[in-house]
Amino acid sequence: MSPTMDENDIVIVKKQNDISSGDIAIVCINGDEATCKKIIKHKDGISLVSLNSKYEPMYYDKNDIADKPIHIIGKVVELRRRF
């Protein structure tokens, strides 16, 4: 079962700079845009995979990571939802 996030859900994040491949994280792109994505690490870069299958994964090589920059804010450790 894939994780889902809906409007008004609360995401609990453990602040850390590095995460494991397959973790869901909050990532800052270009210093002003934060997003919640599943991180897949590759030998030469990373893919940011949306939890919504309507969106294509975004791939960044090592140069992109340095130039944009792309910064891991933290790992998603919990999701809270009100019914």
Secondary structure in CASP SS format (residue, H / E / C, confidence):
PFRMAT SS
TARGET T0000
AUTHOR 0000-0000-0000
METHOD secondary structure of the structure
MODEL  1
M C 1.00
S C 1.00
P C 1.00
T C 1.00
M C 1.00
D C 1.00
E C 1.00
N C 1.00
D C 1.00
I E 1.00
V E 1.00
I E 1.00
V E 1.00
K E 1.00
K E 1.00
Q C 1.00
N C 1.00
D C 1.00
I C 1.00
S C 1.00
S C 1.00
G C 1.00
D C 1.00
I E 1.00
A E 1.00
I E 1.00
V E 1.00
C E 1.00
I E 1.00
N C 1.00
G C 1.00
D C 1.00
E E 1.00
A E 1.00
T E 1.00
C E 1.00
K E 1.00
K E 1.00
I E 1.00
I E 1.00
K E 1.00
H E 1.00
K C 1.00
D C 1.00
G E 1.00
I E 1.00
S E 1.00
L E 1.00
V E 1.00
S C 1.00
L C 1.00
N C 1.00
S C 1.00
K C 1.00
Y C 1.00
E C 1.00
P C 1.00
M E 1.00
Y E 1.00
Y E 1.00
D E 1.00
K H 1.00
N H 1.00
D H 1.00
I H 1.00
A H 1.00
D H 1.00
K C 1.00
P C 1.00
I E 1.00
H E 1.00
I E 1.00
I E 1.00
G E 1.00
K E 1.00
V E 1.00
V E 1.00
E E 1.00
L E 1.00
R E 1.00
R C 1.00
R C 1.00
F C 1.00
END
